[in-house]
Structure formats: C-alpha cells, structure tokens
C-alpha cells in the first residue's frame, strides 16, 4: 500500500503547473476567482487528473488518476491562507458538483456536562505546545512566512512571560530560519492542555465525495462533510540524491488521504490525519490559528471527539495580525482573570472586533465548551476516580480499571495499572502528568501491588522487570524516586502469593498491597512531573503489571 516516487513526482509536477498557470492568469490582470476558474478548466482536460475544483476564493484542489490529492492556496497578503487577494465568490464550474457554503455555528457551544458551580470545567493539563511552521521557514518563499506577525510573538510570548502554573510553555515546534517541524510534531497531543497551531489553511474538496472513483483509494476522509479544512505543515517532501522523492514515513498517509500535496512537494494535513493519530486529550483547548480552519466543523470535530474541551479558529481568510491579537487576548484574559473561554472570547471580540474587517471578513469562532477554564495547575485525578485517565498521559499499557481478578480498589471504584504489555501492546506502560506543587508540601504517598510471570521461576536472573514512580522538577534531575523490581521483591519470597489471574504465559505471583511514602520537600513550590512506569528487563516474553491507588501529595 502506498505510492512510488514516480507517481508522487507526477503529482508534484501537476501542483507546480497549477501554480504557474495561476501566476499567468493573474499577470494578465484577472481576479483570483476568474484565474482559478481558468486553471481548473485546464486541470479538467489534463490526462493525469481525475477531478478538480476550487473554492470561492481561489483555492484549487484536484485528485490525479493515481488517487493522490493535490492542493494549491492562493497567497492573500497579510493573511494566514497562503493566498492572494482579489476575491469574488460566485459559483465555480468544476467537475465536482457544487455544494453550499455553511458554518455550523450551533455546534457544542454549551457549557460542559462536567461543570458545576463548585467545580469549574477546567483543562486537565497545564502543558502547552505551539506548532508554527511559518515564522521564517527557509524551505518556502518569503511571501509565505509570517515573521513578526506570527503567534509565536503573541500568545506564546504571553504564556512564557506569565510563568503561570495554569499554563506552561512545555514544547515548541517551529521553523524559524532552521526547520524544527516534522510530521511527528502533529501526531501526539495526549499530554497537552493547550495546543496552538499557527499556520496557513484552507477548505477544499467541495462535492468530491459524490463523484469519488474507487480506483483513487479510500474516500473516508470526506465522509460526513461537504468539504474539509486542511492545515499546511511547512514540510516539503525530501528528495534523494538522484532527484527522486524519499517517501519514507509519508507513503501510508498519502495513500489513506491523510495528506495532500502542493507545489514543490509541500504537505497539507487533512482532518483524517488527526483522526488517525490522536489519542485521548485532557479536555484541551485547541487553537487553529489558520485561515478557514473552522469554515466548517470538519477539523474542529476531530479534536472534540478525541477529548478536547474547545476549539478556536477562523471561518475565512484571516489577517495574521487579527489572529495574533485575538488569540493573545483570549489567553491573557484566561491567565490573568481565570476567565472562562466565553468570557475571554468576548474580551477579545470587544477589543479587536468580531472579524478582521478585511475583504473576506473572517470571524473568530468557538466550538465546544464555553465554560472551559485553564488548568488549576495542580495535580488532577490522582485517585483515578474519574474513571478515565484524563489528566494522565499514557504510553503503552497504562489504564484505569475497576479490578484485576479479585483485587479491587482500596478506596473508591477505580485503580491505575501499568504493565509491560499483557498482550495488549509491545510498548511498555507508563502514565504521567505535570503540575505545580504547594510550598508547604512534604510527602507523596501511594499504594502499589506488583504482579509478574517472572515470580518465582526467574528470581535473581537478568529477567528483572521493574516498577518506578518518580517525581522530578521539570527540566532538572532534582527527583524523588521509588523503584522496585522482580529481583528485589524475590528477596522475600514468602511475601509473594500465587495470583488469581493469569497472563499469556501462564502462572503469576503477586505481592500484597504495599504503602510507600516519599519525601518530596526538596520539590516544594516547584513545577514537577509525576511518572509511573513498568519496565521490561531481559526479554518481552514474561509480563509484569503494577496496580497503583491512593496517590496523595501533602
């Protein structure tokens, strides 16, 4: 499954031709709509194009005969569209039947069902990340970059300067003279409560679903929507020394229609990419600071379905200055005044206007829970009694369960578990979250229970699975640590009992519940990361699992 370099080269050649054709039309003095119409007519008779169309404002899309999606954005000066100005919006003439423009303003703009008077509806992680491919991207034209109008110099600076426990600037993926954004930068936001995309965007493929040809491959990326919004990655397909494209890491996403290709081999992410790669999100606030990012809900709904609390975006080609100012105003008010998203949204609109007052009149839009607030900055769900991981980010087999065999929680209804796989996955299990702890905090206590197929047969061998709980000051090696392992627990074999559960290799022994207490006074009044993990040592055949309950920081 996938495409050859030759097929991708053919697709990039089409994209480059579209860019050249559009430049010719514009040079003749035609407006962007008329120019796009002419280009689509040329695509419609191209031997390698199966279907083509364009947006109201001149964004052009096509599917070549191999099924590779192609996109071209007209550069609108000063906007986040990677587009040109001069917009007219009559009905386009395309192979695909035309579909009505719509905004879906009514979706999910209600307070969350989780909220109450006593317990605000808060984001469950204070970690923030920004993905900004066009500050000063050396792989694209100067006209495509935002430079000092990028949100990196707005909301991201505000977050950094605030030094607030509610929102910590944990990670940044930026292209600023050097390239720091990869496709992986867009794949995993399970630990982040605030995710900010500052990039170019548009909405494409209006009507394509109705005329889809099965030979082009999967069409799931279009189901449920008349058109879909895409985000530009700032990434250009790499080339081998012989000039062919190196598709390693991109083949399946291209084939499954999670990525489209633009001029020069640029890559554009479609909603199906996030649908495929995102796991659970801790009630996050997602900012889609890109043109037409919420033209419809094709992109926003993916994040909401994965657990995001709310999404902010723009319904048309938005001026980058307006996007920078409004997103900054929202987050600043949420930080300074502990405002709800709706309250901060109103502050931004009152200060900077409901729209950017450009030719396209792009409006700031909100999807999801209006009552969403930033994280409290403290640990959340340490008792696991929310029944879902929520604030906890997981890898491998990290879960919340009600029981393991006859073992039930010491208190409440739920317990945490990490394991070396248990036949669910080959990836080692861990859960973690970050927070600020109070200046008077001195101890962290918890209960644990260790199960393993390595007891008793593999005591005092190299097969020494371990369990670690660590609390570390962020960015330092200042840690309080608890660690135990099969060999250490084997020192008191009489304390190991035959379990009432079996794993895939058979016989299991376990400890009783054991309470631990760590001195964490050296971490008081600091930002910390709490991580609980199971580690497989020696082989991956025999599994171990650890139950955790009653984590208390005081």
Buried (B, 14 or more C-beta within 10 A) or exposed (E): EEBEBEBBBBBBEBBBBBBEBBEEBBEEEBBBBBBBBBBBEBBBEBEBBBBBBBBBBBBBBBBBBBBBBBBBBBBBEBBBBBBBBBBBEEEBEBBBEEBEBEBBEEBBBEBBEBBEEEEBBBBBBBBBBBBBBBBBBEBBEEEBBBEEBBBBBBBBEBBBEBEBBBBBBBBBBBBBEEBBBEBEBBBBBBBBBBBBBBBBBBBBBBBBBEBBEEEBBBBBBBEEBBBBBBBBBBBBBEEEEEEEBEBEEBBBBBBBBBBBBBBBBBBBBBBBBBBBBBBBBBBBBBBBBBBBBBBBBBBBBBBBEBBBBBBBBBBBBBBBBBBBBBBBBBBBBBBEEBBBBBBBBBBBBEEBBEBBEBBBEBBBBBBBBBBBBBBBBBBBBBBBEBEBBBBBBBBBBBBBBEEBEEBBBEEBEBBBBBBBBBEEBEBBBBBBBBBBBEEEBBEBBBBBBBBBBBBEEBBEEEBBBBBBBBBBBBEEEEBBEBEBBBBBBBEEEEEBEEBEBEBEEEEBBBBEEEEEEBEBEEBEEBBBBBBBBBBBBBEEEBBBBBBBBBBEBE
